[in-house]
Every structure is written in C-alpha cells, then in structure tokens.
Amino acid sequence: MRLLHTSDWHLGRTFHGADLLADQEAVLRHLAEVVQSERVDVVLVAGDIYDRAVPSAETVQVATRGLARIREAGAQIVVTSGNHDSALRLGAFADFLAAGGLHLRTSIDAIDDPVVFTDEHGPVCVYGIPYLEPEPSRQAMGIDAKGHTGVLTEAMRRINADRQRRGGRSVVMAHAFVTGGTGSDSERSIAVGGVEQVGGAVFDGPDYVALGHLHGPQTLSERLRYSGSLLPYSFSEAAHRKAAWLIDLGADGLERVERVDLPVPRALAMISGELEQVLTDPAHEDVRECYLAVTLTDRVRPTDAMRKLRERFPYAVHLDWQPQGGGSGGQLRYAEAVRGRKDVEIVERFLADCRGAGPEASERDLLEQALRAGLPEREGRREEGAPLSAGVGR
C-alpha cells in the first residue's frame, strides 16, 4: 500500500498581509498530480487544514476543491484536526463524507477506531489522533496524567491495545511537538505550563507515525517523521524545501519512505543595506519577485521607505531598521532617559532614538512652541528641568 503524508496546510493564512490562497491552491493541485503519477492509495493530512477555527467561505472552497482533486486522482483521504482547526467544525458530517472516501478523525472517542484499508497483504489500520488540548482531553479521557505527554500516552495506550487485538500493519497520525524536532517562527505555541514537547517513545508500536505541527520536513526516525507545512509561513523558513513523504507498506510493515519536494510558487528572501544601495544594486534583481524582508542600515531612518522599496520589489512585505553602529546608544531605562533634562531635551532624545538623528533647527523651534502651548508651568508646581510626566494627571 502506498500512502502520502502531508500536514499543516494552514489554508487562509496570510503572509505579512499578502493573500496566499492562490499559492496554496497551486500546491494542492500539485499534490493531486503526485497522487495520480505515483498511484497513491491513501493521503494522510496530519492536522491544521485551516489556519483559523472559523475559516472564510473562500478558504473552505479552496479546501473543498483541493480534497476533491486528490480524491479524483485516485486516493482516499484521512484528515485529523490540528491546534489551528476547530475539531467540531472540521469533523461535521464525518460519517457521510467517509462514504465518499474522506475520513475525518477529530474526536477523542474515535482515537482507537481506525480507518481500515486493505491491499493484497491484508488490512492497514490508520489511527488518527486529533490535537489534544491537555486539560480538557485529560478530563474527557478520565485520567490523572497531565500535560501533552499524559494525554498522548493515554491515546497511544488505547491505540496499541486495539492494534494488538486486530493485528496487521498500522499507521498513526498525530499533531504534536515531539522532542528532537526543530520549530520555526510560524508555529503557534502549544506550551502548557512551560512544557510542549513529548518524547518520541510515546509513539512506539505502529509501522509509521505521520506527524504534524512543525513546519519543516524532518525525520526523527525512519518511522517517525514531520512532513512540514504546505508553504513557508515565516522568513525563518526561507531555507526550507517544502515536501511530503511517500510511504510504501509491504507485507511485513514499512518498506520505503521517499521525499517528494513541493513547488514554492513564490520564494522568500532577505536583504539588507542602506536604502539607496538596496534600490539600485543590480545584485538584488534576482529577488525582485520574492516575498522580501528588508533590513535598512541607514544612520537616519529613511522616510516612506516601504513605498520606495515596492517600486522596485513589488512583493516586499517586511521592513526593519537597524542603523549601522547601533543607532543612538540603544534603549535606556525611563529614569535614566529623563533625569536632569528639560522637556525639549527629552523629546529630542526620543526622536534621535526613533530615527537616528535629532530634530533640525526648524523642528526644534516647533517643538519648543508646542511644549509652551501644551505644558504650562502649572502655577509653579513643576520645577525647571522636571520631566514631561511631572504634574501630568494631577
């Protein structure tokens, strides 16, 4: 039997404000092509179909079309819910959808109720563990153990008991942070009480464990893997090569796992330098069509920088300013910044800290006028040189 392991589609997610639905649908179309060309029997989607619990109507339509293409390509589909999904919404009409080849595993009650497929070697049981929020899951399971390790250990105890009763080959799907995996900036933390990781030994038993949650494709062991996300969702993933895993199960269990690289409709890139150099350097032409993060190093913060950048780089989405030499001396504690200084001096230092240079002469005149108009002497209660906050709110 041949399976395809994918996860973390996060349909409906934006990238620094850029709509990704068209890119996501393009990759889902590619997955359907892989299913057809590789003659995949079952596609496993290990959580986070959607990026939010209540997806938009357009997002649901993209998911529906993507799943329909995969089904039309010849594979049945097993989906579990992730920490971004609403398990109740995703699992609606599960019994009806199963008749059409879409099997949803979103409830604790169905953890040890596998989807059973059959090939020439006999049955293959696919168990789906939805994302388990520790405290409500612990209560629902009626156990004393706490945290992610506690509820996942109980889930696997139930699964392994059913596996032993049935015999044959088995696959488990789970959405969790397993020790040894490497995270990225785009994953929502599932930490509870400061602990979000579980040991890989929790998943001992099945022939293959299809993991979701971490966005980089990675191998924790031959039978324990993350497929990673459908697209890069943060600049920390710029070097990722997105993928899915093609799994072959033979008569005696796991035979082979092959990586299938996914297309990236629009790559990510990061560049830095002074604004004028970034705008004119021909070396940057190769990132013109990338989602771009730019770090400007000008001594003084440039005005209207993003508009100027987008004239050359239409997909510039993130801008940072880190002046050469560390700016105006770094952050100061409030008391140190205002001690012994007049109001106008405090404002000047604030401007210098924000933009790398203090006010010009004309600006200083305006500041002094504004301070005189807005901060009267308050009948002598405010001493010369006291900070702006003195007397405010009295």
N, C-alpha and C positions, 0 to 999 in steps of 0.2 A: 504494500500500500504506500502511496506517495502523498505526503502532506506538505503544505506550505505554511510556515509560521510567520505571522506579521502581528503588529500591535501598534498602539499609540498613534492612531490616525489623527486625532485631535481636529476633526472636521469643524470648520467655523472659526478656527484660530486666526488671528491677525498677527502680522509681524511688524512691530513698531508702527502700527496703523495701516499697513498695507494688507489688502484683502488677498487671502491665499486660496480661496475656494477653487479657482480655475486651475491653479497648480496642483492642488490636492486631487482634483478630479482627473487630471492628466496622469498622475502616478497610479491612481486606482485603475485607470484604463490599462496601464502597463501591467499591473498585477493580473488583470484578466487575460492579457495576452500570454503571460508566463504560465498561467493555469492551462491555457489551451495548448501551447507549444510543448510544455513539459508533462502534459497529461496528468495533472494533479487531481487526486481523488477528493481531498478534504483541505479546506483552508481554515487555519486557526487564527482568530483575531483576539489577542490576549489583553483586552481592555482598552479603555479610552477611545472608543469610536468617535465620540464628540469631545469638544473642548469645554463644554459647559453643560450643566444639568438640564437646562431648557434651551436647546438649540433653535436657531431660526428656521422658518419654513424652507428657505433656500438651502440651508445646510442639510436638513433632513432629505431634501430632494437629491442632493449630491450623494448622500449615503445610500439612498434607495437605488439610484442608478448604478453606483459602484458595486453594490452587492448583487444587483440583477445581472450585471455583466459577468461577474465571477461565476454566478450560478449558470448562466447561459453558456459559459466556456466549459462547463462540464463538472465543476466541483460542488460538493456540498460544503456548508459553512457552519462553523461553531464559533460563537461570539460570547465572551464574558464581559462583564462591566468593570470599568476601572474607577479610580478615585475622582475623575472628572465627570463621569457619567452619572445619570440618575438611574439606579438599578431598576426602580419601579417603572419608569417610563420606557427604558430600553427593553425591559422584559415583557411589556404589554403584548398580548396576542401570541405569546411564545408557542402555545400548543398548535395554533392554526398555522404559524409560519413553519413549524417543523415539518408539516406535511409537504411543504414546498422546497425543503432542503436547507432551510435556515434555522439552526438550532441555537437558542438563546439560553445561557446559563447565568442567571443574575440573582438567584436567591440561595440562602443558606440551606434551605430544605432540599435543594437539588444537588448539593455538593457530591454526594455519593451515589447519584443517579446518572450514570454515564450515557453519552450518546454512543450507540454501538454500531460500528460499521463492519462489513465483512468482505474479505478477499479470499483468494484461493487457499490461504493458510489458516483461515478461521476468523474469529472476531477480533476487533480492535476497539477497546473501550476508551473513550475520550471523556475525561472528567474536567469540568470547568469550575474553578474557584473564583467567584467574583471578588472584587476588592472588599476586604473585611475591615470595617472600622472597628477597632479593638473593643471598646466598651459595649456598644450595642450588640456586637457579634458575640461577645462573651456571655451576655445575658441571654441572647437567643439560643445559644448552644447549651446553656446551663452548666458552665464550667467555672472553676475558681481561677484558673490561669489567666494572667493579664498580658496586655501588650500584643504586638503583632506576632511575636513568637508563640504566644499562648494560643491564639485563635487559629493560626496556620497549622500548628502542631495538632490541634484537635481536628481540623479539616482533613489533614493527611492521615490521621488515625482512622477516620471514617472511610476515607478512600481506600486505604490499604486493606482494611477489613473486607470491603466489597471486592477488591481486586483478588484477594486470596480465595474468596468464595467462588468467584467466576472463573479465575484462571485466565490464561492467554495473555496477549500483549496489551499495553496500556500507555496512555499519554495523559499528562496533567497540564492544565493551563492555569496560570496564577498571575496576579498583578501585585507585585511586592518589590521591596528593595532588599536584595539578597547580598549578604556580605561578600566582598570581592568585586562587586560591580562598581562601575565608575559613573557618577552622575554628571549632569550638566546644569546650566543655569535655567533651563526652560521647564524643569520638572517641579511640580508643586510638592512641597514637603509633606510627608505623611508622618512626621515625627510625633510621637505621643510620649510625654514625659521624658523627652530628650532622646528616645531610642526609636529608630525607624527601621533598622536593619534586622534581618533574620538570617540565621546560618543556613548554608546550603544543605546540610544534613537533614533539615526538616523535610526536604523533598525526596529523600531516599525511597526507592521502590519502583517507580514507573520506568518504562523504557526511554521516555523522553519527557522533559518538562519545558513547556513553552512559556517563557516569562515576558511580562510587560511591565512598564513603568519607567525604566531607564531608557533614555533616548538614543544612546549609542549602541550599535550592534556589538555584541560581545559574547565570548564563550567562557563560562565559569568552569565547565567540564564538558566532555563530549556529549553528555545527555542533558545538560543544564545551560540554557542559552537565552539571551535577550536578542530580539530581532531589531529593537530600536524603533524610532519614530518614522513616520511616512516621509517627512521633510525635516530639514533643520529649522528649529524654532527659536534659536538664540545664537548670538555670534560666538558663543563658546563651542558651538557645533560646526564652525566653519570648516574644520578639517575632517569632519565625519564623512564617511562614504556610506550613504543610507542603503539598507539591504533588507532582504528577507531570507529565511532559511528553508531550503528544500530538503525534506526528510524522507528517507526510504526505510520502511519497516519490512523486514523479511520474516521468515517462519520463526526465527528464534529471537526476534526483537529488532533493536536498532542496527541497521546495516551501514548507512551512509548519511552524512549531512553535507550539503553543498550550499555555499553562499550564492545568492542571486542579487547582484547590485541593482539598485533602483535609480531611475533618472532623477536629476535635480533640475527642474525647469528653470530656476534662477539661482545661481550660486551666490554665496556670501563672501564678502571681502572687507578688509580693514586696512586703512591707510592713515598716515599722519604726516604733518608738516605744517609750515606756515600757509595761510590761505592762498596767497598769490602763487606759491610754488605748487600747491595741490591743483590749482585751477589751470596751470599752464604746462606742467611736466608731462611730456608725451609718454613717459613710462607708465602713467596711470590709465592709458587708453584701454588697456585690457580688462579693467574693472568697471568700465563705463556702464555695462548692462547688468551689473551685480547689485544685489541689496548691499548697501555700503554703510559702514560705520567710519566716521572721520574724526580723528583727534587733531585739533588745531593747536599749534605750539607758539603762535604769535605772542609777543610780550604783552600786547594790549588786546583784549577780547575784540575781535572784528564784529562790526555791526552788520546785520542782515546776512549772516554767513550762510545759513541754510538755503536761502533763495539763490544766492550766487552759486553755491555748490550744485544745486539741482539744474542750473542752466547747462552744466557740463555732465553731471551724473544724475539722470532723472530718477534713479532708484536709491539715492542717498536717503537713509531713514533714521540715522542716529548721529548726533553731533556732540562731541565733548571738547572741552578746552583745558589744556594742561600747559601753561606757559613755560617756556624754557627758563631754567633757573628756579622753578618752584613758585613763581608769582611774587606776591608782596610779602613773603615771610611766613606764609602758612596761617592756619587758623589760630586765633587767640581766644583765651577764656574772656568772657564778657568783662569781668572786673579788671583784667589786665588791659583790655582794649580801651576802656573809658577812663581809667584812673588818671586824674590830674589834667584832663583835656577839656577844652571848650567844646560846645556843641558842634561848631563848624568843623573842628578838627576831627571829631568822631565821624561825622558824615564823610569827610574827605578820606579817612582811612577805610571806611566801608566801601566807598567807590573804588578805591585802589585795590582792595581785596577782591572785589567782584570782577573788575575789568582790567586789572593790571596797571592802571595809571590813575592818578588823582585828577580832580577837575581842572579844566583850563581856567584862565583868569575870568572870562565872561561867565563861566559856570559858577565860579566862586562868588561872584557878585550876586547872582541869582539865589544861591544858597543862603547867603547872609540875609538877603531881603526876605526870603521865605521863613527863615528862623525868627527874624524880628517880628514878622507878622503873625506867625503861628505859635510862638513860645514867648509870651510876655513875661516880665520879671515876677509876676505873681506877688506883688506887694512886698518884695524884698525877702520872700521866704527861700528863694533859690540863690545859692551862693555862686559867685563868679567862678566858672570852670567846672561847676557840677555837671554830671552827665545828663543827657536828654531825659532820662527816666525820672529825674528829681522832680517831685511835685506833681507828676502826672497821675491823674486819677484821684487827687485829693479833693 
